[in-house]
């Protein structure tokens, strides 16, 4: 345990830089699939859907530090409550994600409208 503690709290600048770079890289890996959500949920309105998704994420990024700070202040410096609240919100996200129904309304199965003058060849590849 002493080795892990020493690594976490006495790490040099190189370890900190590598850890931060790895964290940013992994964060971007999680971000890229979010661009696909708009096409899957509302293919005819993919731009609007993506814009709404990223607006919500930007608002959450701006509001969450204030909410976490207020929670820690109001609880007398207890970070456990802030982490528990964060966990509850993440679990609610899972529940709401399972409630998304594809195929109703603006379905992903629906073929998007083609621009005028666009001809589809009967013989693909020729």
N, C-alpha and C positions, 0 to 999 in steps of 0.2 A: 504494500500500500504506500509505503514511503516513496518508492520509485515513481508511481503514478502521480502522487502529490507533487513531487519535485519536478516532474515533466510538465505538469499543468501550470505551476506557479513560478517556476524558475527557468522557463524556456527562454532561449535566446531569440534574437530578432529573426534568425533564419527559420527556426521552427514556427514562429508566429506568422511569418510571411507565407510559408508553405501551407500552413493550416488555413489561413485566410484565403489563399488562392484556390485551394481544394474546395472550400466551402462555397465560394463564388461559382466555381465550375459546376458543382453538383446542383446548385440553385438554378443555374441556367438549363441544366438537363431537365429539371422539373418544369421549367417554363415553356419549353417548346411544344409539348403536346396541347397546351392550352389554345394554340392557334388553330388546332384542328376542331375544337369543340364547336366553333361557329358553323363550320360546314356540316357537321354531324347533326346538330340540333335544328338549324334553320338554313338549309342550303340556298334558298332564294333570298335570304336576308343575312348572309354570312358576315358582311361588313358591319352591319348594325349589331348583330349578336356579339361579334368579337369586340367592338367598341364598348358595349355594355359590360362585357366580362372584364376588360382591362380598366374601365372606369371604376368598377367595383373593387378591383384589386388595388388601384391607386388610392381610393378613399380609405380602404382598410389599412393600407400602409401609413397613411397620414393620421388616422384616428387611433389606431391601436397603441402607439406609444403614450398618448395622452390618457387613454383608458387604463392601461397597465400602471402608469405612474400614479393616477388617482386611486386605483385599487390598492396599491402598496401604501400610499400615504394614509388612506382611510382605515386600513387594517393595522396600522401601527408598524409598518415595515415588514410585514409578513409576505414574503414572496410566494409562499405555498398557495395562498389564495389566488394570486394572479396566474400562476401556472395551472391551477385547477380550473379557473375560468377559461383559460385558453384551451385546455383539453376538452371541456364541455362544448365549446364553440366548434372545435374540430370534429367532435363526434356528431354534432348537429349537421355539419357539412356532409358527412357520410350519409346520414339519414335523408337529407334533402337531395343528394346526388342519386340515391336509389329511387327517388320519386320522379325523376325525369323520365318521361315517356316519349320515345321516338316513334314516329309513325302516326301520330295524331296531329291533326291540323296541318301545319307546314312540314310535311313528311320528308325524311331523308330519301325515301323511295321515289318521291316525285321528281320527274325529269325537269331540270331548269329550262326556262324559255330560251330558245336560240335566237341570236340576232338575225335580222332580216338579211336575205341574200345568202344565208349559210346553207349549203347543200350537203347532205349526208350521202356518201357514196355507198351503194349497195355492196360493192366488192371492196372489202377492206384490204389495204396494202397494195392496191394497184394504182 
